[in-house]
Amino acid sequence: MKKLINKCPICAGELIVTELFCGGCGTTISGQFEAPASPLRRLNADQLAFILTFIRCEGKFNRMEDELKLSYPTLKNRFNEILAAMGYEEGMDSNQKTASPEYRMKILKELEKGLITPDDAERKLRGNTETEQETK
């Protein structure tokens, strides 16, 4: 079975799953299906291999230095690149997520169409999704 890709090889746009197939009974279901949201989906094969090594080494860069034959600064830079690819900024609380470029564009389009207010857009872009009505 081939590995599922999530980016278009032509334009790098996000791919949408449109068909599911059961190998047991042969049933095919067509439609548009949302893939499970995971920051790991954003990583390429090398980044995933790095994360697996990180887990295998129990998050200890000194063990990774020995295994990968890379310096601490190189490991730290790669780790920070992976955090950024997953949508997290260095130095932020791990629960605070940085909006991806796609999410930012979605918010701006909603604002342009008048679906949300400028204040709501600002809150969403800053990561605070509560609206004034929800806090009352």
C-alpha positions, 0 to 999 in steps of 0.5 A: 500500500502506498503512503498517504501524501497531504500536499499536491506534488504540483502546487503544494496545495493541501490534498482532500480525501475524496474516497475511502475503500474497505479491503475486507468487503470491497465497499467504496465511499465517496465524498470529501473527508477531513483528515485528522488534525495533527501538527505531525501532518505538517512534517516531512520524512526527515523531520519525522525521523528526527522526532522518532529519534528524539523520542527514542533518546527520551528527549536528551540531546546528548544521546542524540548527539552520539546517535546522529553525530550532530552538534548540540546547536545543530540539533537545537536548530533542527528541533526549532525548525520542527516546532515552527513547522508544527505551528509552535514558536520557540519560547512560547508556552507549549499550549499556545499555538501560532496560527499557520499561514493557512489559518491566518489567510482563512481569518483574513478571508472571513474578515473580508467577507464580513463574517467576523469583526476586526476585533474577532480577527485580531483575537483569533490571530493572537490565539484568543478565540473567545468572543465578547459574547462567550465571556459574558 
